[in-house]
Amino acid sequence: MKASAKRVSSTRMSKDAALKVAVRTPQRERVLIEFPSNLLRRTEEAARKLEKNRSELIRSAVEKLLNDMDSAEFERELAAAYTANAELSREIMKDFEAVDREGF
């Protein structure tokens, strides 16, 4: 019975350790970025107004840009799907015209 208790205990510890690993923040890497003077000044002013440090501001701006790019790509794919299925959509619409006119 002692052996099984040890196994349960070590299993619990493994789950706890895995949970701690899953909660950690992503590893960060330093990068060097060159800014024109005017842009750097504006960045620092914006960071002060938003009560963020410069790195947080730049990170959030890059993240927003990437999210916007992903959204734009999704919208392009969605528009292409609608275009590709337009004829089928019109056929389905014609099939249900009579039902639409009945007025539920």
N, CA, C and O atoms as a MOPAC input file, in Angstrom:
PM7 MOZYME 1SCF
protein

 N      0.82600 1    -1.19500 1     0.00000 1
 C      0.00000 1     0.00000 1     0.00000 1
 C      0.86600 1     1.25300 1     0.00000 1
 O      0.48200 1     2.27100 1    -0.57500 1
 N      1.99900 1     1.19000 1     0.62100 1
 C      2.88700 1     2.34100 1     0.64700 1
 C      3.38200 1     2.69400 1    -0.75400 1
 O      3.53000 1     3.87000 1    -1.08700 1
 N      3.63500 1     1.68400 1    -1.56200 1
 C      4.11800 1     1.93100 1    -2.92900 1
 C      3.07100 1     2.67500 1    -3.73900 1
 O      3.40500 1     3.59800 1    -4.48200 1
 N      1.80700 1     2.28700 1    -3.60700 1
 C      0.75700 1     2.96700 1    -4.36600 1
 C      0.56000 1     4.38900 1    -3.86800 1
 O      0.26900 1     5.28400 1    -4.66100 1
 N      0.71200 1     4.60900 1    -2.57900 1
 C      0.59700 1     5.96300 1    -2.03800 1
 C      1.69400 1     6.84800 1    -2.59600 1
 O      1.46200 1     8.02100 1    -2.89000 1
 N      2.89700 1     6.28800 1    -2.74500 1
 C      3.98600 1     7.04900 1    -3.32000 1
 C      3.69700 1     7.38900 1    -4.77000 1
 O      3.99200 1     8.49400 1    -5.22600 1
 N      3.11600 1     6.43500 1    -5.50100 1
 C      2.78500 1     6.69100 1    -6.90500 1
 C      1.75400 1     7.81000 1    -7.02900 1
 O      1.89400 1     8.69400 1    -7.87400 1
 N      0.73400 1     7.77400 1    -6.20300 1
 C     -0.29700 1     8.81300 1    -6.22500 1
 C      0.32700 1    10.15800 1    -5.89900 1
 O      0.04100 1    11.16000 1    -6.55400 1
 N      1.17900 1    10.17600 1    -4.88700 1
 C      1.82100 1    11.41000 1    -4.48000 1
 C      2.68800 1    11.97400 1    -5.60300 1
 O      2.64000 1    13.17100 1    -5.88800 1
 N      3.47800 1    11.11300 1    -6.23700 1
 C      4.33300 1    11.60500 1    -7.31900 1
 C      3.50400 1    12.03400 1    -8.50800 1
 O      3.88700 1    12.96300 1    -9.22000 1
 N      2.36200 1    11.37400 1    -8.74400 1
 C      1.47500 1    11.77900 1    -9.83100 1
 C      0.90700 1    13.16100 1    -9.55200 1
 O      0.83800 1    14.00300 1   -10.44700 1
 N      0.50400 1    13.39000 1    -8.31700 1
 C     -0.01700 1    14.70800 1    -7.95700 1
 C      1.05400 1    15.77200 1    -8.12700 1
 O      0.77500 1    16.86300 1    -8.62400 1
 N      2.25300 1    15.46700 1    -7.72500 1
 C      3.33000 1    16.43400 1    -7.86300 1
 C      3.59000 1    16.73500 1    -9.32700 1
 O      3.87800 1    17.87500 1    -9.69000 1
 N      3.49100 1    15.72000 1   -10.16400 1
 C      3.71000 1    15.93100 1   -11.59100 1
 C      2.63900 1    16.85600 1   -12.16100 1
 O      2.94500 1    17.74400 1   -12.95700 1
 N      1.39500 1    16.65400 1   -11.75900 1
 C      0.31000 1    17.51600 1   -12.23400 1
 C      0.50500 1    18.94300 1   -11.74000 1
 O      0.29300 1    19.90000 1   -12.48600 1
 N      0.91100 1    19.08400 1   -10.47500 1
 C      1.16400 1    20.41200 1    -9.92100 1
 C      2.30300 1    21.09200 1   -10.67300 1
 O      2.22100 1    22.27600 1   -11.00000 1
 N      3.35900 1    20.34100 1   -10.94300 1
 C      4.49300 1    20.90600 1   -11.67500 1
 C      4.06700 1    21.31600 1   -13.07900 1
 O      4.47200 1    22.36500 1   -13.58000 1
 N      3.24500 1    20.47800 1   -13.71100 1
 C      2.76800 1    20.80700 1   -15.05000 1
 C      1.91600 1    22.06600 1   -15.02400 1
 O      1.99700 1    22.89100 1   -15.93500 1
 N      1.10300 1    22.21900 1   -13.99300 1
 C      0.26500 1    23.40600 1   -13.85800 1
 C      1.12700 1    24.65100 1   -13.72200 1
 O      0.84000 1    25.67500 1   -14.34100 1
 N      2.18000 1    24.57200 1   -12.91800 1
 C      3.07000 1    25.71400 1   -12.75500 1
 C      3.72800 1    26.08300 1   -14.07400 1
 O      3.89400 1    27.26700 1   -14.36800 1
 N      4.10000 1    25.10400 1   -14.86200 1
 C      4.72200 1    25.37100 1   -16.16200 1
 C      3.71600 1    26.04100 1   -17.08200 1
 O      4.06700 1    26.96600 1   -17.81400 1
 N      2.47600 1    25.58600 1   -17.05400 1
 C      1.45200 1    26.13400 1   -17.93700 1
 C      1.10700 1    27.57700 1   -17.58500 1
 O      0.64900 1    28.31700 1   -18.45600 1
 N      1.30900 1    27.99900 1   -16.34800 1
 C      0.93900 1    29.32900 1   -15.90300 1
 C      2.04500 1    30.34600 1   -16.18000 1
 O      1.78600 1    31.54900 1   -16.16800 1
 N      3.25300 1    29.89200 1   -16.42400 1
 C      4.37200 1    30.81200 1   -16.65700 1
 C      4.10200 1    31.71400 1   -17.85300 1
 O      3.41900 1    31.33300 1   -18.80400 1
 N      4.64900 1    32.90200 1   -17.78000 1
 C      4.52300 1    33.81700 1   -18.90600 1
 C      5.47400 1    33.37700 1   -20.01700 1
 O      6.49300 1    32.74200 1   -19.74700 1
 N      5.14700 1    33.70800 1   -21.25200 1
 C      6.01900 1    33.31400 1   -22.36100 1
 C      7.40500 1    33.94300 1   -22.21600 1
 O      7.55800 1    35.05100 1   -21.70100 1
 N      8.38600 1    33.21500 1   -22.67800 1
 C      9.75000 1    33.73200 1   -22.62700 1
 C      9.85000 1    34.95200 1   -23.52700 1
 O      9.27500 1    34.98700 1   -24.61500 1
 N     10.57000 1    35.92700 1   -23.07000 1
 C     10.73500 1    37.15500 1   -23.85100 1
 C     12.16300 1    37.24700 1   -24.33300 1
 O     13.09300 1    36.75900 1   -23.69000 1
 N     12.31600 1    37.87800 1   -25.47000 1
 C     13.64100 1    38.10400 1   -26.02600 1
 C     13.81900 1    39.58900 1   -26.26300 1
 O     12.87000 1    40.29500 1   -26.60200 1
 N     15.02600 1    40.05000 1   -26.08400 1
 C     15.33700 1    41.45600 1   -26.32300 1
 C     15.57000 1    41.67500 1   -27.81000 1
 O     16.15300 1    40.83800 1   -28.49900 1
 N     15.10100 1    42.82300 1   -28.28400 1
 C     15.34600 1    43.21600 1   -29.67000 1
 C     15.80900 1    44.66800 1   -29.68200 1
 O     15.48600 1    45.45000 1   -28.78800 1
 N     16.54400 1    44.99500 1   -30.67900 1
 C     17.01700 1    46.36500 1   -30.84700 1
 C     16.27000 1    46.93800 1   -32.04100 1
 O     16.30600 1    46.37900 1   -33.13700 1
 N     15.59700 1    48.05100 1   -31.81900 1
 C     14.80400 1    48.67800 1   -32.88300 1
 C     15.27800 1    50.11000 1   -33.04800 1
 O     15.47300 1    50.82900 1   -32.06800 1
 N     15.45900 1    50.51000 1   -34.28300 1
 C     15.82600 1    51.90300 1   -34.54100 1
 C     14.58100 1    52.67800 1   -34.94500 1
 O     13.79800 1    52.23100 1   -35.78300 1
 N     14.41000 1    53.85400 1   -34.33100 1
 C     13.27900 1    54.73400 1   -34.60000 1
 C     13.79500 1    56.08100 1   -35.07500 1
 O     14.84000 1    56.53900 1   -34.61200 1
 N     13.08600 1    56.71900 1   -35.98400 1
 C     13.39600 1    58.12400 1   -36.25900 1
 C     13.10000 1    58.91900 1   -34.97600 1
 O     12.20000 1    58.55600 1   -34.21800 1
 N     13.84000 1    59.97800 1   -34.73800 1
 C     13.71200 1    60.76000 1   -33.49700 1
 C     12.28100 1    61.17600 1   -33.21500 1
 O     11.80300 1    61.04300 1   -32.08800 1
 N     11.59500 1    61.67800 1   -34.22900 1
 C     10.23200 1    62.15200 1   -34.05600 1
 C      9.29900 1    61.01500 1   -33.62700 1
 O      8.44300 1    61.19900 1   -32.76200 1
 N      9.47100 1    59.85200 1   -34.23300 1
 C      8.62000 1    58.71200 1   -33.87800 1
 C      8.91000 1    58.24300 1   -32.45400 1
 O      7.99000 1    57.88500 1   -31.71900 1
 N     10.15900 1    58.24200 1   -32.07000 1
 C     10.51500 1    57.84700 1   -30.70800 1
 C      9.91100 1    58.81400 1   -29.69400 1
 O      9.39600 1    58.38600 1   -28.66100 1
 N      9.96900 1    60.10300 1   -29.97700 1
 C      9.39300 1    61.10300 1   -29.08100 1
 C      7.88700 1    60.87000 1   -28.94300 1
 O      7.35200 1    60.88400 1   -27.83400 1
 N      7.21300 1    60.66000 1   -30.05900 1
 C      5.76500 1    60.42200 1   -30.03200 1
 C      5.42600 1    59.13200 1   -29.29700 1
 O      4.41100 1    59.05600 1   -28.60400 1
 N      6.27300 1    58.12200 1   -29.44700 1
 C      6.06800 1    56.84800 1   -28.75800 1
 C      6.16700 1    57.03500 1   -27.25800 1
 O      5.34100 1    56.51700 1   -26.50700 1
 N      7.17400 1    57.77000 1   -26.82000 1
 C      7.34900 1    58.02100 1   -25.39000 1
 C      6.19700 1    58.83400 1   -24.81900 1
 O      5.75400 1    58.57500 1   -23.70100 1
 N      5.70700 1    59.81300 1   -25.57100 1
 C      4.55500 1    60.60600 1   -25.11700 1
 C      3.31600 1    59.72600 1   -24.99200 1
 O      2.57900 1    59.82000 1   -24.01100 1
 N      3.09200 1    58.88200 1   -25.97400 1
 C      1.93100 1    57.98600 1   -25.93700 1
 C      2.02900 1    57.01200 1   -24.76200 1
 O      1.03300 1    56.74000 1   -24.09200 1
 N      3.21700 1    56.49500 1   -24.52000 1
 C      3.41000 1    55.56000 1   -23.40300 1
 C      3.07600 1    56.25000 1   -22.07500 1
 O      2.43000 1    55.66100 1   -21.21000 1
 N      3.51800 1    57.49100 1   -21.92300 1
 C      3.20000 1    58.23400 1   -20.69000 1
 C      1.68900 1    58.42500 1   -20.54700 1
 O      1.13000 1    58.20900 1   -19.47100 1
 N      1.03500 1    58.83000 1   -21.63000 1
 C     -0.41600 1    59.05300 1   -21.57500 1
 C     -1.16600 1    57.76800 1   -21.23700 1
 O     -2.16200 1    57.79600 1   -20.51400 1
 N     -0.68700 1    56.64900 1   -21.75900 1
 C     -1.35200 1    55.36600 1   -21.53000 1
 C     -0.87200 1    54.66200 1   -20.26300 1
 O     -1.33100 1    53.56900 1   -19.93100 1
 N      0.05800 1    55.30800 1   -19.56600 1
 C      0.64100 1    54.76400 1   -18.33900 1
 C      1.23100 1    53.37100 1   -18.57500 1
 O      1.00300 1    52.43800 1   -17.80600 1
 N      1.99300 1    53.26700 1   -19.65800 1
 C      2.70800 1    52.04200 1   -20.00200 1
 C      4.16800 1    52.40900 1   -20.18700 1
 O      4.50600 1    53.57300 1   -20.40100 1
 N      5.02500 1    51.41100 1   -20.10300 1
 C      6.40100 1    51.70800 1   -20.48300 1
 C      6.51000 1    51.55400 1   -22.00400 1
 O      5.61200 1    51.01500 1   -22.65000 1
 N      7.58700 1    52.02200 1   -22.54200 1
 C      7.76600 1    52.03000 1   -23.99400 1
 C      7.66900 1    50.62500 1   -24.58100 1
 O      7.04200 1    50.42400 1   -25.62100 1
 N      8.28200 1    49.66500 1   -23.91900 1
 C      8.23800 1    48.28300 1   -24.41300 1
 C      6.81600 1    47.74600 1   -24.46800 1
 O      6.43000 1    47.10200 1   -25.44400 1
 N      6.03000 1    48.00900 1   -23.41500 1
 C      4.63200 1    47.55000 1   -23.39400 1
 C      3.84600 1    48.17700 1   -24.54100 1
 O      3.05600 1    47.50400 1   -25.20300 1
 N      4.06700 1    49.46200 1   -24.76800 1
 C      3.36500 1    50.15100 1   -25.84700 1
 C      3.71800 1    49.53700 1   -27.20200 1
 O      2.83000 1    49.25900 1   -28.00800 1
 N      4.99100 1    49.33000 1   -27.44800 1
 C      5.42600 1    48.77400 1   -28.73000 1
 C      4.90400 1    47.34900 1   -28.89700 1
 O      4.43200 1    46.97700 1   -29.97200 1
 N      4.99000 1    46.54900 1   -27.82500 1
 C      4.47700 1    45.17600 1   -27.88200 1
 C      2.99800 1    45.15900 1   -28.21900 1
 O      2.56100 1    44.39500 1   -29.08000 1
 N      2.21800 1    46.00800 1   -27.53700 1
 C      0.77300 1    46.01800 1   -27.77800 1
 C      0.45400 1    46.52600 1   -29.18100 1
 O     -0.49900 1    46.05900 1   -29.80600 1
 N      1.24300 1    47.48100 1   -29.68400 1
 C      1.01800 1    47.98300 1   -31.04400 1
 C      1.31000 1    46.90300 1   -32.08300 1
 O      0.56600 1    46.75900 1   -33.05400 1
 N      2.37900 1    46.15100 1   -31.88600 1
 C      2.71400 1    45.06700 1   -32.81600 1
 C      1.65300 1    43.98300 1   -32.75000 1
 O      1.23300 1    43.45200 1   -33.77800 1
 N      1.21700 1    43.65400 1   -31.53000 1
 C      0.18300 1    42.63600 1   -31.37200 1
 C     -1.11100 1    43.05700 1   -32.06500 1
 O     -1.75400 1    42.24200 1   -32.72600 1
 N     -1.49400 1    44.32100 1   -31.91500 1
 C     -2.70600 1    44.83000 1   -32.57300 1
 C     -2.56100 1    44.75500 1   -34.08600 1
 O     -3.48800 1    44.33300 1   -34.77800 1
 N     -1.41500 1    45.15700 1   -34.60200 1
 C     -1.18300 1    45.09200 1   -36.04200 1
 C     -1.31900 1    43.65900 1   -36.54700 1
 O     -1.97200 1    43.42000 1   -37.56300 1
 N     -0.71000 1    42.70900 1   -35.84800 1
 C     -0.78700 1    41.30800 1   -36.26600 1
 C     -2.22000 1    40.78200 1   -36.20000 1
 O     -2.65900 1    40.05700 1   -37.09400 1
 N     -2.95100 1    41.14600 1   -35.14100 1
 C     -4.35900 1    40.73900 1   -35.03000 1
 C     -5.19400 1    41.34400 1   -36.15600 1
 O     -6.05300 1    40.67200 1   -36.72700 1
 N     -4.93800 1    42.61400 1   -36.47300 1
 C     -5.65100 1    43.25500 1   -37.57900 1
 C     -5.35200 1    42.56600 1   -38.90700 1
 O     -6.24100 1    42.38700 1   -39.73900 1
 N     -4.09100 1    42.18200 1   -39.09400 1
 C     -3.71900 1    41.47200 1   -40.32300 1
 C     -4.43000 1    40.11900 1   -40.40000 1
 O     -4.90400 1    39.72800 1   -41.46700 1
 N     -4.50700 1    39.40400 1   -39.27300 1
 C     -5.21500 1    38.12300 1   -39.23900 1
 C     -6.68900 1    38.32400 1   -39.56000 1
 O     -7.27100 1    37.54600 1   -40.31600 1
 N     -7.29600 1    39.36200 1   -38.99200 1
 C     -8.71500 1    39.64600 1   -39.24800 1
 C     -8.94700 1    39.98200 1   -40.71200 1
 O     -9.91900 1    39.52400 1   -41.31300 1
 N     -8.06000 1    40.77600 1   -41.28100 1
 C     -8.19600 1    41.14500 1   -42.69600 1
 C     -8.08500 1    39.91200 1   -43.58500 1
 O     -8.83400 1    39.77100 1   -44.55200 1
 N     -7.15600 1    39.02200 1   -43.26200 1
 C     -6.99700 1    37.78900 1   -44.03800 1
 C     -8.24900 1    36.92600 1   -43.92400 1
 O     -8.70600 1    36.36800 1   -44.92200 1
 N     -8.80800 1    36.81000 1   -42.71900 1
 C    -10.03400 1    36.04300 1   -42.52300 1
 C    -11.17400 1    36.63500 1   -43.35000 1
 O    -11.93100 1    35.90200 1   -43.98600 1
 N    -11.29400 1    37.96800 1   -43.33800 1
 C    -12.35300 1    38.62400 1   -44.11000 1
 C    -12.18100 1    38.39000 1   -45.61100 1
 O    -13.16300 1    38.20600 1   -46.33100 1
 N    -10.91700 1    38.39700 1   -46.08600 1
 C    -10.66900 1    38.10700 1   -47.51400 1
 C    -11.08900 1    36.67200 1   -47.84400 1
 O    -11.70800 1    36.42000 1   -48.87700 1
 N    -10.74800 1    35.74400 1   -46.96000 1
 C    -11.12200 1    34.34300 1   -47.18200 1
 C    -12.63300 1    34.16900 1   -47.15400 1
 O    -13.19200 1    33.41800 1   -47.95400 1
 N    -13.29200 1    34.86000 1   -46.23400 1
 C    -14.74400 1    34.78400 1   -46.13100 1
 C    -15.40600 1    35.35300 1   -47.38400 1
 O    -16.35000 1    34.76500 1   -47.91100 1
 N    -14.91300 1    36.49500 1   -47.85900 1
 C    -15.45400 1    37.10100 1   -49.08000 1
 C    -15.25500 1    36.16700 1   -50.27200 1
 O    -16.14000 1    36.03300 1   -51.11700 1
 N    -14.09600 1    35.52700 1   -50.33600 1
 C    -13.83600 1    34.59100 1   -51.43400 1
 C    -14.79400 1    33.40200 1   -51.35700 1
 O    -15.26000 1    32.91800 1   -52.38900 1
 N    -15.09000 1    32.93100 1   -50.15700 1
 C    -16.01700 1    31.80900 1   -49.99300 1
 C    -17.42400 1    32.20300 1   -50.42400 1
 O    -18.11200 1    31.43400 1   -51.09500 1
 N    -17.85700 1    33.42200 1   -50.03100 1
 C    -19.17200 1    33.89100 1   -50.46700 1
 C    -19.22700 1    33.98400 1   -51.98900 1
 O    -20.21200 1    33.56800 1   -52.59900 1
 N    -18.19500 1    34.51700 1   -52.59400 1
 C    -18.15300 1    34.64900 1   -54.05100 1
 C    -18.19100 1    33.27800 1   -54.71600 1
 O    -18.91700 1    33.06400 1   -55.68700 1
 N    -17.40100 1    32.35400 1   -54.17900 1
 C    -17.34700 1    31.01200 1   -54.76000 1
 C    -18.68500 1    30.28600 1   -54.64400 1
 O    -19.01300 1    29.45500 1   -55.49000 1
 N    -19.46000 1    30.59600 1   -53.59900 1
 C    -20.73800 1    29.91100 1   -53.37200 1
 C    -21.94600 1    30.74300 1   -53.79100 1
 O    -23.07800 1    30.38200 1   -53.47000 1
 N    -21.73200 1    31.83200 1   -54.49000 1
 C    -22.82200 1    32.74500 1   -54.83600 1
 C    -23.90200 1    32.05600 1   -55.66800 1
 O    -25.09200 1    32.21400 1   -55.39400 1
 N    -23.50000 1    31.30900 1   -56.66400 1
 C    -24.48100 1    30.64600 1   -57.53000 1
 C    -25.31500 1    29.64900 1   -56.72900 1
 O    -26.53500 1    29.59300 1   -56.88800 1
 N    -24.67400 1    28.86700 1   -55.87700 1
 C    -25.39300 1    27.90800 1   -55.04300 1
 C    -26.35900 1    28.64100 1   -54.11400 1
 O    -27.48600 1    28.18800 1   -53.91300 1
 N    -25.93500 1    29.75400 1   -53.55500 1
 C    -26.80100 1    30.54100 1   -52.66800 1
 C    -28.03300 1    31.04300 1   -53.41200 1
 O    -29.14100 1    31.02300 1   -52.87500 1
 N    -27.83300 1    31.49900 1   -54.66600 1
 C    -28.97900 1    31.96000 1   -55.46700 1
 C    -29.94500 1    30.81400 1   -55.76400 1
 O    -31.16100 1    31.00600 1   -55.73600 1
 N    -29.41500 1    29.63200 1   -56.04700 1
 C    -30.27500 1    28.47300 1   -56.31700 1
 C    -31.08700 1    28.10600 1   -55.08600 1
 O    -32.28100 1    27.82300 1   -55.18500 1
 N    -30.44600 1    28.11100 1   -53.93800 1
 C    -31.15700 1    27.80000 1   -52.69000 1
 C    -32.22800 1    28.84900 1   -52.42100 1
 O    -33.33500 1    28.51600 1   -51.99900 1
 N    -31.90100 1    30.11100 1   -52.66300 1
 C    -32.86300 1    31.19100 1   -52.46200 1
 C    -34.09300 1    30.97800 1   -53.34900 1
 O    -35.22300 1    31.16000 1   -52.89600 1
 N    -33.87500 1    30.59100 1   -54.61600 1
 C    -34.99900 1    30.33600 1   -55.52400 1
 C    -35.85200 1    29.18100 1   -55.03000 1
 O    -37.07800 1    29.22300 1   -55.13400 1
 N    -35.21000 1    28.14600 1   -54.49200 1
 C    -35.94900 1    26.98600 1   -53.97400 1
 C    -36.88900 1    27.37700 1   -52.84100 1
 O    -37.92500 1    26.74000 1   -52.65600 1
 N    -36.54600 1    28.41400 1   -52.08100 1
 C    -37.34400 1    28.79000 1   -50.91700 1
 C    -38.19900 1    30.03900 1   -51.14500 1
 O    -38.81200 1    30.53400 1   -50.19900 1
 N    -38.25700 1    30.56200 1   -52.37600 1
 C    -39.06000 1    31.75800 1   -52.63900 1
 C    -40.51900 1    31.56500 1   -52.28500 1
 O    -41.14200 1    32.45800 1   -51.71100 1
 N    -41.07100 1    30.41200 1   -52.61900 1
 C    -42.48300 1    30.14700 1   -52.34100 1
 C    -42.74100 1    30.13100 1   -50.83500 1
 O    -43.75500 1    30.65200 1   -50.37100 1
 N    -41.85900 1    29.55600 1   -50.10200 1
 C    -42.01600 1    29.49800 1   -48.64400 1
 C    -41.93700 1    30.90000 1   -48.05900 1
 O    -42.68400 1    31.24100 1   -47.14100 1
 N    -41.03500 1    31.70700 1   -48.58900 1
 C    -40.89100 1    33.08300 1   -48.09900 1
 C    -42.16800 1    33.88100 1   -48.34000 1
 O    -42.54400 1    34.71600 1   -47.51700 1
 N    -42.82900 1    33.63000 1   -49.45700 1
 C    -44.05000 1    34.38500 1   -49.78900 1
 C    -45.24300 1    33.98000 1   -48.92300 1
 O    -46.19900 1    34.74200 1   -48.78400 1
 N    -45.18500 1    32.77900 1   -48.34100 1
 C    -46.29100 1    32.31900 1   -47.50500 1
 C    -46.44000 1    33.14300 1   -46.24400 1
 O    -47.54900 1    33.26400 1   -45.72400 1
 N    -45.38200 1    33.70000 1   -45.74800 1
 C    -45.43700 1    34.56100 1   -44.56000 1
 C    -45.86900 1    33.80000 1   -43.32000 1
 O    -47.05500 1    33.73900 1   -42.99700 1
 N    -44.94900 1    33.25100 1   -42.66400 1
 C    -45.24000 1    32.44000 1   -41.47500 1
 C    -46.03400 1    33.20300 1   -40.49900 1
 O    -46.37300 1    32.68200 1   -39.43600 1

